[in-house]
Amino acid sequence: MEPQMLLKDPEVFPSNEVLKETLGDDIYKVLGSFVETIISEEYGLAPEWRFYNDGKAWLCKTVYKKKTVFWLSVWEGFFKVSFFFTEKHLDAIAALNISEAIKDEFAKAKPVGRLIPMIFDVCKKEQLDDLLTVVRHKKSLK
């Protein structure tokens, strides 16, 4: 069965309590560690939760200044972090120090319009190193 996207009630803001209850302790701790890192001075990112009517769910658009770095959504058993790149970034991504499996998946990804998605389904702390490498890369792009 396909995992379900959660946080579908427009009346229930995804507060820390709601996220913990929805994800469970273990995955919530991974999310907490990730969020703590990206909002630190080193990264300077700002998460913005909004309810989107087109997808009928809460999504977290994470920005650096005015630039969208990634989107975060909450699913049954994991949280999803989605980046979107253009074709001109393919070589730089291939050169990143991240798992070959992620690079292979990205190379096979079907473009959405002119953008190529890179999606992480995160449920373990061990996934954060690769994820943060991509965050730093995306933040650095012009």
Chimera marker file (.cmm) of the C-alpha trace (Angstrom):
<marker_set name="trace">
<marker id="1" x="0.000" y="0.000" z="0.000" r="1" g="1" b="0" radius="0.5"/>
<marker id="2" x="1.237" y="3.476" z="-0.930" r="1" g="1" b="0" radius="0.5"/>
<marker id="3" x="2.277" y="5.597" z="2.104" r="1" g="1" b="0" radius="0.5"/>
<marker id="4" x="-0.170" y="8.361" z="2.960" r="1" g="1" b="0" radius="0.5"/>
<marker id="5" x="0.687" y="12.037" z="3.120" r="1" g="1" b="0" radius="0.5"/>
<marker id="6" x="-0.420" y="13.325" z="6.507" r="1" g="1" b="0" radius="0.5"/>
<marker id="7" x="-1.321" y="16.726" z="7.988" r="1" g="1" b="0" radius="0.5"/>
<marker id="8" x="-4.460" y="17.119" z="5.878" r="1" g="1" b="0" radius="0.5"/>
<marker id="9" x="-6.583" y="19.160" z="8.309" r="1" g="1" b="0" radius="0.5"/>
<marker id="10" x="-6.369" y="22.889" z="7.458" r="1" g="1" b="0" radius="0.5"/>
<marker id="11" x="-7.498" y="23.704" z="11.018" r="1" g="1" b="0" radius="0.5"/>
<marker id="12" x="-4.583" y="21.864" z="12.714" r="1" g="1" b="0" radius="0.5"/>
<marker id="13" x="-1.274" y="23.741" z="12.403" r="1" g="1" b="0" radius="0.5"/>
<marker id="14" x="1.742" y="21.371" z="12.408" r="1" g="1" b="0" radius="0.5"/>
<marker id="15" x="3.111" y="22.463" z="15.786" r="1" g="1" b="0" radius="0.5"/>
<marker id="16" x="5.901" y="20.480" z="17.440" r="1" g="1" b="0" radius="0.5"/>
<marker id="17" x="3.273" y="18.563" z="19.446" r="1" g="1" b="0" radius="0.5"/>
<marker id="18" x="1.294" y="17.682" z="16.313" r="1" g="1" b="0" radius="0.5"/>
<marker id="19" x="4.462" y="16.634" z="14.442" r="1" g="1" b="0" radius="0.5"/>
<marker id="20" x="5.593" y="14.441" z="17.358" r="1" g="1" b="0" radius="0.5"/>
<marker id="21" x="2.191" y="12.778" z="17.613" r="1" g="1" b="0" radius="0.5"/>
<marker id="22" x="2.004" y="12.272" z="13.826" r="1" g="1" b="0" radius="0.5"/>
<marker id="23" x="5.545" y="10.974" z="13.232" r="1" g="1" b="0" radius="0.5"/>
<marker id="24" x="6.193" y="9.147" z="16.491" r="1" g="1" b="0" radius="0.5"/>
<marker id="25" x="9.148" y="9.745" z="18.815" r="1" g="1" b="0" radius="0.5"/>
<marker id="26" x="11.956" y="8.261" z="16.716" r="1" g="1" b="0" radius="0.5"/>
<marker id="27" x="11.226" y="10.025" z="13.434" r="1" g="1" b="0" radius="0.5"/>
<marker id="28" x="10.258" y="13.222" z="15.238" r="1" g="1" b="0" radius="0.5"/>
<marker id="29" x="13.741" y="13.243" z="16.828" r="1" g="1" b="0" radius="0.5"/>
<marker id="30" x="15.323" y="12.947" z="13.368" r="1" g="1" b="0" radius="0.5"/>
<marker id="31" x="13.117" y="15.799" z="12.099" r="1" g="1" b="0" radius="0.5"/>
<marker id="32" x="13.958" y="17.872" z="15.180" r="1" g="1" b="0" radius="0.5"/>
<marker id="33" x="17.679" y="17.375" z="14.661" r="1" g="1" b="0" radius="0.5"/>
<marker id="34" x="17.349" y="18.318" z="10.986" r="1" g="1" b="0" radius="0.5"/>
<marker id="35" x="15.289" y="21.453" z="11.699" r="1" g="1" b="0" radius="0.5"/>
<marker id="36" x="17.618" y="22.535" z="14.516" r="1" g="1" b="0" radius="0.5"/>
<marker id="37" x="20.556" y="22.301" z="12.108" r="1" g="1" b="0" radius="0.5"/>
<marker id="38" x="18.968" y="24.186" z="9.198" r="1" g="1" b="0" radius="0.5"/>
<marker id="39" x="17.722" y="27.060" z="11.350" r="1" g="1" b="0" radius="0.5"/>
<marker id="40" x="21.144" y="27.444" z="13.005" r="1" g="1" b="0" radius="0.5"/>
<marker id="41" x="23.303" y="30.436" z="12.186" r="1" g="1" b="0" radius="0.5"/>
<marker id="42" x="25.450" y="28.287" z="9.887" r="1" g="1" b="0" radius="0.5"/>
<marker id="43" x="22.537" y="27.503" z="7.542" r="1" g="1" b="0" radius="0.5"/>
<marker id="44" x="20.181" y="30.406" z="8.266" r="1" g="1" b="0" radius="0.5"/>
<marker id="45" x="17.121" y="28.767" z="6.714" r="1" g="1" b="0" radius="0.5"/>
<marker id="46" x="13.551" y="29.666" z="7.604" r="1" g="1" b="0" radius="0.5"/>
<marker id="47" x="10.829" y="26.987" z="7.551" r="1" g="1" b="0" radius="0.5"/>
<marker id="48" x="7.353" y="28.299" z="6.611" r="1" g="1" b="0" radius="0.5"/>
<marker id="49" x="4.398" y="25.944" z="7.181" r="1" g="1" b="0" radius="0.5"/>
<marker id="50" x="1.344" y="26.610" z="5.009" r="1" g="1" b="0" radius="0.5"/>
<marker id="51" x="-1.766" y="24.690" z="4.097" r="1" g="1" b="0" radius="0.5"/>
<marker id="52" x="-1.923" y="24.238" z="0.332" r="1" g="1" b="0" radius="0.5"/>
<marker id="53" x="-5.377" y="23.696" z="-1.133" r="1" g="1" b="0" radius="0.5"/>
<marker id="54" x="-4.075" y="22.114" z="-4.355" r="1" g="1" b="0" radius="0.5"/>
<marker id="55" x="-2.549" y="19.212" z="-2.422" r="1" g="1" b="0" radius="0.5"/>
<marker id="56" x="-4.969" y="19.495" z="0.522" r="1" g="1" b="0" radius="0.5"/>
<marker id="57" x="-2.113" y="19.234" z="3.031" r="1" g="1" b="0" radius="0.5"/>
<marker id="58" x="0.361" y="21.216" z="5.115" r="1" g="1" b="0" radius="0.5"/>
<marker id="59" x="3.773" y="21.667" z="3.477" r="1" g="1" b="0" radius="0.5"/>
<marker id="60" x="6.853" y="23.360" z="4.843" r="1" g="1" b="0" radius="0.5"/>
<marker id="61" x="8.530" y="25.632" z="2.311" r="1" g="1" b="0" radius="0.5"/>
<marker id="62" x="12.050" y="26.265" z="3.572" r="1" g="1" b="0" radius="0.5"/>
<marker id="63" x="13.746" y="29.411" z="2.344" r="1" g="1" b="0" radius="0.5"/>
<marker id="64" x="17.073" y="31.185" z="2.486" r="1" g="1" b="0" radius="0.5"/>
<marker id="65" x="16.403" y="34.911" z="2.209" r="1" g="1" b="0" radius="0.5"/>
<marker id="66" x="13.746" y="34.777" z="-0.560" r="1" g="1" b="0" radius="0.5"/>
<marker id="67" x="14.954" y="31.624" z="-2.299" r="1" g="1" b="0" radius="0.5"/>
<marker id="68" x="13.129" y="28.318" z="-1.818" r="1" g="1" b="0" radius="0.5"/>
<marker id="69" x="15.699" y="25.683" z="-0.842" r="1" g="1" b="0" radius="0.5"/>
<marker id="70" x="13.371" y="22.702" z="-0.341" r="1" g="1" b="0" radius="0.5"/>
<marker id="71" x="9.862" y="21.531" z="0.519" r="1" g="1" b="0" radius="0.5"/>
<marker id="72" x="9.121" y="19.263" z="3.470" r="1" g="1" b="0" radius="0.5"/>
<marker id="73" x="6.032" y="17.076" z="3.864" r="1" g="1" b="0" radius="0.5"/>
<marker id="74" x="4.987" y="14.541" z="6.499" r="1" g="1" b="0" radius="0.5"/>
<marker id="75" x="4.095" y="10.976" z="5.546" r="1" g="1" b="0" radius="0.5"/>
<marker id="76" x="3.193" y="7.772" z="7.335" r="1" g="1" b="0" radius="0.5"/>
<marker id="77" x="6.517" y="6.562" z="8.776" r="1" g="1" b="0" radius="0.5"/>
<marker id="78" x="8.817" y="9.277" z="7.378" r="1" g="1" b="0" radius="0.5"/>
<marker id="79" x="9.138" y="12.886" z="6.286" r="1" g="1" b="0" radius="0.5"/>
<marker id="80" x="9.898" y="13.825" z="2.714" r="1" g="1" b="0" radius="0.5"/>
<marker id="81" x="12.335" y="16.568" z="1.670" r="1" g="1" b="0" radius="0.5"/>
<marker id="82" x="12.008" y="17.645" z="-1.973" r="1" g="1" b="0" radius="0.5"/>
<marker id="83" x="14.521" y="19.712" z="-3.925" r="1" g="1" b="0" radius="0.5"/>
<marker id="84" x="14.105" y="20.906" z="-7.499" r="1" g="1" b="0" radius="0.5"/>
<marker id="85" x="17.042" y="21.535" z="-9.822" r="1" g="1" b="0" radius="0.5"/>
<marker id="86" x="17.474" y="22.538" z="-13.440" r="1" g="1" b="0" radius="0.5"/>
<marker id="87" x="19.457" y="20.637" z="-16.042" r="1" g="1" b="0" radius="0.5"/>
<marker id="88" x="22.452" y="22.969" z="-15.657" r="1" g="1" b="0" radius="0.5"/>
<marker id="89" x="22.975" y="21.617" z="-12.107" r="1" g="1" b="0" radius="0.5"/>
<marker id="90" x="23.312" y="17.946" z="-13.120" r="1" g="1" b="0" radius="0.5"/>
<marker id="91" x="27.130" y="17.877" z="-13.222" r="1" g="1" b="0" radius="0.5"/>
<marker id="92" x="27.512" y="19.659" z="-9.874" r="1" g="1" b="0" radius="0.5"/>
<marker id="93" x="25.111" y="17.209" z="-8.232" r="1" g="1" b="0" radius="0.5"/>
<marker id="94" x="26.947" y="14.253" z="-9.742" r="1" g="1" b="0" radius="0.5"/>
<marker id="95" x="30.116" y="15.632" z="-8.085" r="1" g="1" b="0" radius="0.5"/>
<marker id="96" x="28.574" y="15.989" z="-4.604" r="1" g="1" b="0" radius="0.5"/>
<marker id="97" x="29.838" y="13.761" z="-1.811" r="1" g="1" b="0" radius="0.5"/>
<marker id="98" x="26.528" y="11.915" z="-1.351" r="1" g="1" b="0" radius="0.5"/>
<marker id="99" x="25.453" y="8.310" z="-1.751" r="1" g="1" b="0" radius="0.5"/>
<marker id="100" x="25.591" y="6.857" z="-5.262" r="1" g="1" b="0" radius="0.5"/>
<marker id="101" x="22.038" y="5.553" z="-4.774" r="1" g="1" b="0" radius="0.5"/>
<marker id="102" x="20.771" y="9.132" z="-4.386" r="1" g="1" b="0" radius="0.5"/>
<marker id="103" x="22.701" y="10.253" z="-7.467" r="1" g="1" b="0" radius="0.5"/>
<marker id="104" x="21.348" y="7.312" z="-9.500" r="1" g="1" b="0" radius="0.5"/>
<marker id="105" x="17.785" y="8.019" z="-8.389" r="1" g="1" b="0" radius="0.5"/>
<marker id="106" x="18.208" y="11.684" z="-9.304" r="1" g="1" b="0" radius="0.5"/>
<marker id="107" x="19.667" y="10.816" z="-12.721" r="1" g="1" b="0" radius="0.5"/>
<marker id="108" x="16.540" y="8.715" z="-13.451" r="1" g="1" b="0" radius="0.5"/>
<marker id="109" x="14.053" y="11.285" z="-12.103" r="1" g="1" b="0" radius="0.5"/>
<marker id="110" x="11.375" y="12.467" z="-14.511" r="1" g="1" b="0" radius="0.5"/>
<marker id="111" x="11.424" y="16.258" z="-14.894" r="1" g="1" b="0" radius="0.5"/>
<marker id="112" x="8.461" y="18.250" z="-13.617" r="1" g="1" b="0" radius="0.5"/>
<marker id="113" x="8.268" y="20.901" z="-16.305" r="1" g="1" b="0" radius="0.5"/>
<marker id="114" x="11.866" y="22.149" z="-16.517" r="1" g="1" b="0" radius="0.5"/>
<marker id="115" x="12.718" y="21.101" z="-12.961" r="1" g="1" b="0" radius="0.5"/>
<marker id="116" x="14.265" y="17.813" z="-11.899" r="1" g="1" b="0" radius="0.5"/>
<marker id="117" x="13.185" y="16.582" z="-8.462" r="1" g="1" b="0" radius="0.5"/>
<marker id="118" x="15.511" y="15.108" z="-5.851" r="1" g="1" b="0" radius="0.5"/>
<marker id="119" x="13.444" y="13.555" z="-3.086" r="1" g="1" b="0" radius="0.5"/>
<marker id="120" x="14.606" y="12.169" z="0.254" r="1" g="1" b="0" radius="0.5"/>
<marker id="121" x="12.295" y="9.933" z="2.302" r="1" g="1" b="0" radius="0.5"/>
<marker id="122" x="13.835" y="10.422" z="5.747" r="1" g="1" b="0" radius="0.5"/>
<marker id="123" x="13.299" y="8.111" z="8.703" r="1" g="1" b="0" radius="0.5"/>
<marker id="124" x="16.836" y="7.649" z="10.133" r="1" g="1" b="0" radius="0.5"/>
<marker id="125" x="19.433" y="10.056" z="11.507" r="1" g="1" b="0" radius="0.5"/>
<marker id="126" x="22.070" y="8.424" z="9.232" r="1" g="1" b="0" radius="0.5"/>
<marker id="127" x="20.332" y="10.009" z="6.227" r="1" g="1" b="0" radius="0.5"/>
<marker id="128" x="20.955" y="13.555" z="7.449" r="1" g="1" b="0" radius="0.5"/>
<marker id="129" x="24.582" y="13.864" z="6.257" r="1" g="1" b="0" radius="0.5"/>
<marker id="130" x="23.639" y="13.407" z="2.596" r="1" g="1" b="0" radius="0.5"/>
<marker id="131" x="20.541" y="15.541" z="3.051" r="1" g="1" b="0" radius="0.5"/>
<marker id="132" x="22.501" y="18.427" z="4.602" r="1" g="1" b="0" radius="0.5"/>
<marker id="133" x="25.104" y="18.194" z="1.816" r="1" g="1" b="0" radius="0.5"/>
<marker id="134" x="22.318" y="18.776" z="-0.709" r="1" g="1" b="0" radius="0.5"/>
<marker id="135" x="20.850" y="21.579" z="1.416" r="1" g="1" b="0" radius="0.5"/>
<marker id="136" x="24.232" y="23.376" z="1.447" r="1" g="1" b="0" radius="0.5"/>
<marker id="137" x="24.590" y="22.879" z="-2.295" r="1" g="1" b="0" radius="0.5"/>
<marker id="138" x="21.100" y="24.148" z="-3.114" r="1" g="1" b="0" radius="0.5"/>
<marker id="139" x="21.550" y="27.145" z="-0.801" r="1" g="1" b="0" radius="0.5"/>
<marker id="140" x="24.798" y="28.065" z="-2.595" r="1" g="1" b="0" radius="0.5"/>
<marker id="141" x="23.256" y="28.103" z="-6.102" r="1" g="1" b="0" radius="0.5"/>
<marker id="142" x="22.623" y="31.402" z="-7.828" r="1" g="1" b="0" radius="0.5"/>
<link id1="1" id2="2" r="1" g="1" b="0" radius="0.2"/>
<link id1="2" id2="3" r="1" g="1" b="0" radius="0.2"/>
<link id1="3" id2="4" r="1" g="1" b="0" radius="0.2"/>
<link id1="4" id2="5" r="1" g="1" b="0" radius="0.2"/>
<link id1="5" id2="6" r="1" g="1" b="0" radius="0.2"/>
<link id1="6" id2="7" r="1" g="1" b="0" radius="0.2"/>
<link id1="7" id2="8" r="1" g="1" b="0" radius="0.2"/>
<link id1="8" id2="9" r="1" g="1" b="0" radius="0.2"/>
<link id1="9" id2="10" r="1" g="1" b="0" radius="0.2"/>
<link id1="10" id2="11" r="1" g="1" b="0" radius="0.2"/>
<link id1="11" id2="12" r="1" g="1" b="0" radius="0.2"/>
<link id1="12" id2="13" r="1" g="1" b="0" radius="0.2"/>
<link id1="13" id2="14" r="1" g="1" b="0" radius="0.2"/>
<link id1="14" id2="15" r="1" g="1" b="0" radius="0.2"/>
<link id1="15" id2="16" r="1" g="1" b="0" radius="0.2"/>
<link id1="16" id2="17" r="1" g="1" b="0" radius="0.2"/>
<link id1="17" id2="18" r="1" g="1" b="0" radius="0.2"/>
<link id1="18" id2="19" r="1" g="1" b="0" radius="0.2"/>
<link id1="19" id2="20" r="1" g="1" b="0" radius="0.2"/>
<link id1="20" id2="21" r="1" g="1" b="0" radius="0.2"/>
<link id1="21" id2="22" r="1" g="1" b="0" radius="0.2"/>
<link id1="22" id2="23" r="1" g="1" b="0" radius="0.2"/>
<link id1="23" id2="24" r="1" g="1" b="0" radius="0.2"/>
<link id1="24" id2="25" r="1" g="1" b="0" radius="0.2"/>
<link id1="25" id2="26" r="1" g="1" b="0" radius="0.2"/>
<link id1="26" id2="27" r="1" g="1" b="0" radius="0.2"/>
<link id1="27" id2="28" r="1" g="1" b="0" radius="0.2"/>
<link id1="28" id2="29" r="1" g="1" b="0" radius="0.2"/>
<link id1="29" id2="30" r="1" g="1" b="0" radius="0.2"/>
<link id1="30" id2="31" r="1" g="1" b="0" radius="0.2"/>
<link id1="31" id2="32" r="1" g="1" b="0" radius="0.2"/>
<link id1="32" id2="33" r="1" g="1" b="0" radius="0.2"/>
<link id1="33" id2="34" r="1" g="1" b="0" radius="0.2"/>
<link id1="34" id2="35" r="1" g="1" b="0" radius="0.2"/>
<link id1="35" id2="36" r="1" g="1" b="0" radius="0.2"/>
<link id1="36" id2="37" r="1" g="1" b="0" radius="0.2"/>
<link id1="37" id2="38" r="1" g="1" b="0" radius="0.2"/>
<link id1="38" id2="39" r="1" g="1" b="0" radius="0.2"/>
<link id1="39" id2="40" r="1" g="1" b="0" radius="0.2"/>
<link id1="40" id2="41" r="1" g="1" b="0" radius="0.2"/>
<link id1="41" id2="42" r="1" g="1" b="0" radius="0.2"/>
<link id1="42" id2="43" r="1" g="1" b="0" radius="0.2"/>
<link id1="43" id2="44" r="1" g="1" b="0" radius="0.2"/>
<link id1="44" id2="45" r="1" g="1" b="0" radius="0.2"/>
<link id1="45" id2="46" r="1" g="1" b="0" radius="0.2"/>
<link id1="46" id2="47" r="1" g="1" b="0" radius="0.2"/>
<link id1="47" id2="48" r="1" g="1" b="0" radius="0.2"/>
<link id1="48" id2="49" r="1" g="1" b="0" radius="0.2"/>
<link id1="49" id2="50" r="1" g="1" b="0" radius="0.2"/>
<link id1="50" id2="51" r="1" g="1" b="0" radius="0.2"/>
<link id1="51" id2="52" r="1" g="1" b="0" radius="0.2"/>
<link id1="52" id2="53" r="1" g="1" b="0" radius="0.2"/>
<link id1="53" id2="54" r="1" g="1" b="0" radius="0.2"/>
<link id1="54" id2="55" r="1" g="1" b="0" radius="0.2"/>
<link id1="55" id2="56" r="1" g="1" b="0" radius="0.2"/>
<link id1="56" id2="57" r="1" g="1" b="0" radius="0.2"/>
<link id1="57" id2="58" r="1" g="1" b="0" radius="0.2"/>
<link id1="58" id2="59" r="1" g="1" b="0" radius="0.2"/>
<link id1="59" id2="60" r="1" g="1" b="0" radius="0.2"/>
<link id1="60" id2="61" r="1" g="1" b="0" radius="0.2"/>
<link id1="61" id2="62" r="1" g="1" b="0" radius="0.2"/>
<link id1="62" id2="63" r="1" g="1" b="0" radius="0.2"/>
<link id1="63" id2="64" r="1" g="1" b="0" radius="0.2"/>
<link id1="64" id2="65" r="1" g="1" b="0" radius="0.2"/>
<link id1="65" id2="66" r="1" g="1" b="0" radius="0.2"/>
<link id1="66" id2="67" r="1" g="1" b="0" radius="0.2"/>
<link id1="67" id2="68" r="1" g="1" b="0" radius="0.2"/>
<link id1="68" id2="69" r="1" g="1" b="0" radius="0.2"/>
<link id1="69" id2="70" r="1" g="1" b="0" radius="0.2"/>
<link id1="70" id2="71" r="1" g="1" b="0" radius="0.2"/>
<link id1="71" id2="72" r="1" g="1" b="0" radius="0.2"/>
<link id1="72" id2="73" r="1" g="1" b="0" radius="0.2"/>
<link id1="73" id2="74" r="1" g="1" b="0" radius="0.2"/>
<link id1="74" id2="75" r="1" g="1" b="0" radius="0.2"/>
<link id1="75" id2="76" r="1" g="1" b="0" radius="0.2"/>
<link id1="76" id2="77" r="1" g="1" b="0" radius="0.2"/>
<link id1="77" id2="78" r="1" g="1" b="0" radius="0.2"/>
<link id1="78" id2="79" r="1" g="1" b="0" radius="0.2"/>
<link id1="79" id2="80" r="1" g="1" b="0" radius="0.2"/>
<link id1="80" id2="81" r="1" g="1" b="0" radius="0.2"/>
<link id1="81" id2="82" r="1" g="1" b="0" radius="0.2"/>
<link id1="82" id2="83" r="1" g="1" b="0" radius="0.2"/>
<link id1="83" id2="84" r="1" g="1" b="0" radius="0.2"/>
<link id1="84" id2="85" r="1" g="1" b="0" radius="0.2"/>
<link id1="85" id2="86" r="1" g="1" b="0" radius="0.2"/>
<link id1="86" id2="87" r="1" g="1" b="0" radius="0.2"/>
<link id1="87" id2="88" r="1" g="1" b="0" radius="0.2"/>
<link id1="88" id2="89" r="1" g="1" b="0" radius="0.2"/>
<link id1="89" id2="90" r="1" g="1" b="0" radius="0.2"/>
<link id1="90" id2="91" r="1" g="1" b="0" radius="0.2"/>
<link id1="91" id2="92" r="1" g="1" b="0" radius="0.2"/>
<link id1="92" id2="93" r="1" g="1" b="0" radius="0.2"/>
<link id1="93" id2="94" r="1" g="1" b="0" radius="0.2"/>
<link id1="94" id2="95" r="1" g="1" b="0" radius="0.2"/>
<link id1="95" id2="96" r="1" g="1" b="0" radius="0.2"/>
<link id1="96" id2="97" r="1" g="1" b="0" radius="0.2"/>
<link id1="97" id2="98" r="1" g="1" b="0" radius="0.2"/>
<link id1="98" id2="99" r="1" g="1" b="0" radius="0.2"/>
<link id1="99" id2="100" r="1" g="1" b="0" radius="0.2"/>
<link id1="100" id2="101" r="1" g="1" b="0" radius="0.2"/>
<link id1="101" id2="102" r="1" g="1" b="0" radius="0.2"/>
<link id1="102" id2="103" r="1" g="1" b="0" radius="0.2"/>
<link id1="103" id2="104" r="1" g="1" b="0" radius="0.2"/>
<link id1="104" id2="105" r="1" g="1" b="0" radius="0.2"/>
<link id1="105" id2="106" r="1" g="1" b="0" radius="0.2"/>
<link id1="106" id2="107" r="1" g="1" b="0" radius="0.2"/>
<link id1="107" id2="108" r="1" g="1" b="0" radius="0.2"/>
<link id1="108" id2="109" r="1" g="1" b="0" radius="0.2"/>
<link id1="109" id2="110" r="1" g="1" b="0" radius="0.2"/>
<link id1="110" id2="111" r="1" g="1" b="0" radius="0.2"/>
<link id1="111" id2="112" r="1" g="1" b="0" radius="0.2"/>
<link id1="112" id2="113" r="1" g="1" b="0" radius="0.2"/>
<link id1="113" id2="114" r="1" g="1" b="0" radius="0.2"/>
<link id1="114" id2="115" r="1" g="1" b="0" radius="0.2"/>
<link id1="115" id2="116" r="1" g="1" b="0" radius="0.2"/>
<link id1="116" id2="117" r="1" g="1" b="0" radius="0.2"/>
<link id1="117" id2="118" r="1" g="1" b="0" radius="0.2"/>
<link id1="118" id2="119" r="1" g="1" b="0" radius="0.2"/>
<link id1="119" id2="120" r="1" g="1" b="0" radius="0.2"/>
<link id1="120" id2="121" r="1" g="1" b="0" radius="0.2"/>
<link id1="121" id2="122" r="1" g="1" b="0" radius="0.2"/>
<link id1="122" id2="123" r="1" g="1" b="0" radius="0.2"/>
<link id1="123" id2="124" r="1" g="1" b="0" radius="0.2"/>
<link id1="124" id2="125" r="1" g="1" b="0" radius="0.2"/>
<link id1="125" id2="126" r="1" g="1" b="0" radius="0.2"/>
<link id1="126" id2="127" r="1" g="1" b="0" radius="0.2"/>
<link id1="127" id2="128" r="1" g="1" b="0" radius="0.2"/>
<link id1="128" id2="129" r="1" g="1" b="0" radius="0.2"/>
<link id1="129" id2="130" r="1" g="1" b="0" radius="0.2"/>
<link id1="130" id2="131" r="1" g="1" b="0" radius="0.2"/>
<link id1="131" id2="132" r="1" g="1" b="0" radius="0.2"/>
<link id1="132" id2="133" r="1" g="1" b="0" radius="0.2"/>
<link id1="133" id2="134" r="1" g="1" b="0" radius="0.2"/>
<link id1="134" id2="135" r="1" g="1" b="0" radius="0.2"/>
<link id1="135" id2="136" r="1" g="1" b="0" radius="0.2"/>
<link id1="136" id2="137" r="1" g="1" b="0" radius="0.2"/>
<link id1="137" id2="138" r="1" g="1" b="0" radius="0.2"/>
<link id1="138" id2="139" r="1" g="1" b="0" radius="0.2"/>
<link id1="139" id2="140" r="1" g="1" b="0" radius="0.2"/>
<link id1="140" id2="141" r="1" g="1" b="0" radius="0.2"/>
<link id1="141" id2="142" r="1" g="1" b="0" radius="0.2"/>
</marker_set>
